[in-house]
Amino acid sequence: MKILVINLMHLGDLMLVTPTLTTLRKNFPAAHLALLADKKLADLVQWNKNLDECILIDKKGIDDHLLSFIKFIFKIRAKKFDLVINLHRNERASALAAFSGAKKIVGYSKPFFSMFFDKVLLNPSIARHIKRGFKVEYVPGSQHQVYSHFDVLREACGIEKIFDNGLEMWIPEEIEREAEKIFRDNFGDTKVIAFNIGASWLTKRWLDSYFAECADILIERGYGIAFLGGTMDKEIVSGCVEKMRHKDSERLKIFTGEFSLAILAGFLDNCVLFLTTDSGPMHIGVARNIPIVTMFGASPVPGFFPYDAKDVLIRTPEPCHPCGKHICPRAGDDNLACMKKIPVDVVMKYVFELLEAYGEPAKKIPRVHGAYECRVIEVAK
């Protein structure tokens, strides 16, 4: 039997597919299991021990025009998959699944392509916009994305037994050693908190001045601070560091835009805590078992909370939360109120609580399987 799982979306979306791969492997141990993903995210999945094959599409490069995309479809058809499971409802993924030539095609789909599917399911983790008279109501997702993917396996593939090991990401030993060397060369034996302050939406970003204050407090307590993130985050990280009192500290290091995703994972293994926005790196942190404190603004908590019980998610009771909007439409002091009203002292309370409870590099913390509901803290009005 040959099975193909498709997810062409972003970093976090792909990490949330990994429990599905574990369940498929356990249920079909002799099957040829393949995953189709975005080429730029190869580090997340190319060493996944549940996979026999990782197929990569260059979404923003060579495969980003119609002729190449058609050729890619024929490449998939030539592999003669028995079962294709599409785990994101966008046009490109829906088309690839629909025209894959597989004997059975299931999962999420856009309307036109759904006619080629054997079983289409709604994704209850994704927000919907429902028209009620002259108004359009935003309805956030109602359950975690991991659970929704499991529903696809149950309802469309007939799988009864779920094997949930949480989010998983493997990297080779040589990359682990390289990441550890980078860590030791910069921090020695200092305990380090990793910061990820960027996010794809402005409404997912906690204020950089708040992050700066947290970094100063931690440096004063003897901790090292490592700013992470991609090249697109360099400007906001630079602005954040400029607001710090201890911006010249030897225990402050900036790696923004310098790490591959595999090195990022290996580096987090050596840190003791991850202070992060709702972002792709947050989900890598979950997979690497590092304690996490995260702040949620526009994001719906049920659908995308960090999938680990030791983590802490902080939110405010703003009436518009979660709005799902990339840019806050509110003006004046109410602009980004969902983030402004998460104070530094509340965040630091849970940072120190997790440091006291764990306080060791992530790679030394025992992984607890089966405990995936993070703690949600709502800031008092």
C-alpha positions, 0 to 999 in steps of 0.5 A: 500500500502506498500512502501520500499525506499532503500539507503545503502550508507554513511551518506550524501547520506542517509540525501539527501534521506529525502526530498524523504520520505516527498514527499512519505508520503504526496502523500501516507498518508495511505501507510506503508512507510519503509526505508532500511539503514545501521545499523550504521546510524540508528540515522539519520532515526530511528526517522523520522516522515515520516516512519512507519518502519526503516529496518537496515542491518549490512553491516560490521557485521552479514549481510556481507557474502553471506548466511546472505545476502540471508537470509536478502533478504528473510526477505524483500520478506516476508514483501510483498512490493508493491513498492520498490524504490532504491536510490543508484546504488551499487550492494548490494542495486540493488540486494536487490531491484531486488529480493525484490519480490515487485510488482513494482521495480524502481530507480537506478540499476547496469546493471545485476539487472536492468532486474528485475526492472520495470523502471531504471533511470540514476542518473545525480548527480553522475559523469560518466566516458565516453570513447572517443577514447583512453581517458576516460573523467570524467563528473561530476554530473549535478544536486543536488542529491535531485532533481535527487531523485525527478525525480525518483518519477516523472518518475517512480512512477507517482508522480506529486506534490513534497513536499520539506521541505529540509533535515530533521533529528529528535532526541528525546527530551532526546537526545536534553537535553543530548546534551545541557547539554554537551554544557553548561557544556563545554561552558556555554553561550559562542557562539560556532563555530563547526569545522569538518575537516575530510572527506572520501577523502583526496581531500575533506580536507581543510588544517589543518593549515588553520583550525588552523588559523581560530580557533585562530582568532575566539578564539581571538574574544571571540568565543568557538571552538568545534572540531567534527568528528568521531574516524577516524578523531582523528589524523588529529584533533590532528595535527590541534590543535598542530598548533594552538597558542591558543591550551590551551584555555579554549574555545577550546574543542575536541569531536572528536570520542565522539559523536553518530550521534544523539548527534552530531545533538543535539550539533549542535543545540546549536552552531552558525556556522559550518565550515566544509568540504564536508562530512556527518556531513555537511549534518547533519548540513543542517538538523539541520538548522545551518549556514554553511561555507564549502570548496569544492575541488574534489567534484562536486558542483551541485550534493552535495552542502549544501542544504540551501540558507543561507550556503556558499560554497567556491571553486577555479577555478582550471582547474581540479576541480572537479576531483572526485579523492580521492588522488590528482595526481598533484605534488609539489605546485599544489598538492591539489591546489584546497584546498591550494588556498582557503585562510583563509581570504576569508573563515573568511570573510564569517564566520563573514558575517554569524555570523553577519547575524544570530549569534544565536544558530541554534535551534533559527534560523527560518527555511526557506522552499523552499530556498535551493540553497546555495551561491557559492563563487569562489576564484579569480585567 
